[in-house]
Amino acid sequence: MTSTGVKAQTNHTIAVDPRIIPYGSEIKIDGQIYVAEDCGGAVKNNVIDVWVEYPSNSFGVKYKEIYIRMEN
């Protein structure tokens, strides 16, 4: 379960710092749309954590340009 009360989904859920990116915002990364539905201890400021199925260590750290559509 995420901090917004929904079940995390692969290729959909991301964790954000809600002070920077509000929950419900749609984030476009490499043509894929994700939804800001969670936060985490290491997710601060401009860091985004993309939910992936186990084993998650294969994804690693990536630096990407993103596009944000914030919830109204």
C-alpha positions as CSV (number, residue, x, y, z in Angstrom):
1,M,0.0,0.0,0.0
2,T,1.2,3.5,-0.8
3,S,0.9,6.5,1.5
4,T,-2.2,7.6,-0.5
5,G,-3.9,4.4,0.3
6,V,-3.7,2.7,-3.1
7,K,-1.9,-0.5,-4.1
8,A,1.4,0.3,-5.9
9,Q,1.5,-0.8,-9.6
10,T,4.4,-1.4,-11.9
11,N,4.7,1.1,-14.7
12,H,2.2,3.4,-12.9
13,T,3.2,4.3,-9.3
14,I,6.0,6.6,-8.3
15,A,7.2,8.0,-5.0
16,V,7.8,11.7,-4.7
17,D,8.4,14.4,-2.2
18,P,4.8,15.8,-1.9
19,R,6.2,19.2,-0.9
20,I,7.7,19.4,-4.4
21,I,5.3,17.3,-6.5
22,P,1.8,16.9,-5.2
23,Y,0.1,13.5,-5.0
24,G,-2.0,12.7,-8.0
25,S,0.4,14.5,-10.4
26,E,1.1,12.8,-13.7
27,I,4.8,12.5,-14.5
28,K,6.0,11.6,-18.0
29,I,9.3,9.9,-18.2
30,D,10.6,8.5,-21.5
31,G,7.0,8.6,-22.9
32,Q,5.6,6.6,-20.0
33,I,3.0,8.2,-17.7
34,Y,3.4,7.6,-14.0
35,V,1.2,8.9,-11.1
36,A,2.6,10.4,-7.9
37,E,1.1,8.1,-5.2
38,D,3.7,7.5,-2.6
39,C,6.7,9.0,-0.7
40,G,9.7,7.4,1.0
41,G,12.6,8.1,3.3
42,A,15.1,8.6,0.5
43,V,12.7,10.5,-1.7
44,K,13.5,14.1,-1.0
45,N,13.4,17.3,-3.2
46,N,13.8,16.4,-6.9
47,V,14.2,12.6,-6.4
48,I,11.6,10.3,-7.9
49,D,11.4,6.6,-7.1
50,V,9.7,4.5,-9.8
51,W,7.9,1.4,-8.5
52,V,9.3,-1.8,-10.1
53,E,8.6,-5.5,-9.3
54,Y,11.2,-7.5,-7.5
55,P,14.2,-7.7,-8.1
56,S,14.3,-3.9,-8.1
57,N,18.1,-3.6,-7.9
58,S,18.4,-4.1,-11.7
59,F,17.0,-0.6,-12.4
60,G,19.6,1.5,-10.7
61,V,19.9,5.2,-10.6
62,K,18.9,7.2,-13.7
63,Y,18.9,10.9,-14.5
64,K,16.1,11.9,-16.8
65,E,14.2,14.9,-18.0
66,I,10.6,14.7,-16.8
67,Y,7.3,16.5,-17.5
68,I,4.8,17.1,-14.8
69,R,1.1,17.6,-15.0
70,M,-0.1,18.5,-11.5
71,E,-3.5,17.6,-10.1
72,N,-5.9,20.6,-9.9
